[in-house]
Amino acid sequence: MRLSNISFVSGRAAALAAVVVPVAVLMLMAPLPSQASLGGAPGSGTLAPTSLRATPPTVQSASVSSTAAAVPYTIHQTVDANGVTIREYASPDRVVFAVTWEGPIRPDMSALLGSYFPNYVNAGQSGARGTGPLVDGDDAFRIESAGRLGRFYGMAYLPRRMPANVRAGDLQ
């Protein structure tokens, strides 16, 4: 009788493990908050599931000198699981005013641009169709995106949110 009790317990443990293990794996594959969206605070956005194995962000401080004073901004850099390097430029008031990317594929533009994603879609639809770069925007949002198979790069920025004396050409 003891042997049948042991096999019953082992059977229940196996059934429980058959349910718990897949659920745990799915939870580990869920998107994790890591990168910011354009216009948000650094670290407030959500990476796509393909970016789950992203490297820890590195933070650099940069300053642009002006005649009056230095205007600092912070650069947060991550590399996602697909090898895409993403840099977020945050102003002193902790708002991401620009993002740049470079890698073998385009990043998840919806997650990267956040509430500005519709502007990106409209920019892609407003210009001439073809294989050339996408360069579009206005004084509220600008996008520059180009690339070819295996090498994509670009930047999106908010001209009104950029610190004084910072130019789009300063962003890498």
C-alpha angles and dihedrals in degrees: 000000000000092000092056091051091052093050090048091053091046090050092052091047091051091049091049091048090049089060101036099048097055091045091051091050091051091050090053090052094053118111114271125210107252118122130051128240120234108277093019134099117278111272094016099107132079128247121223116255090256087063094057093109093051119149116253111273119259119215126211129177119219131183132197114209122227132175091257103041144320115279110209128206131175127232119210112193128192134170114211128213090269093057096255113148112215123189122192119198112208125191123223089267088060098251120136103235097173142018129194130189139189129175149102092293136020115268122241095288093193092059093040097050099034111181090005093064093098088057088055092050091048091049090054092050098044099059132068114286117246145094099288127107123287110239114165145127147099137242091295101047135011129186130189116179131163142147149120135238107312097009123065126162140164150132138233123194144169108234093196092054098047115112116251115279093018113122128194088245089063090065116090 
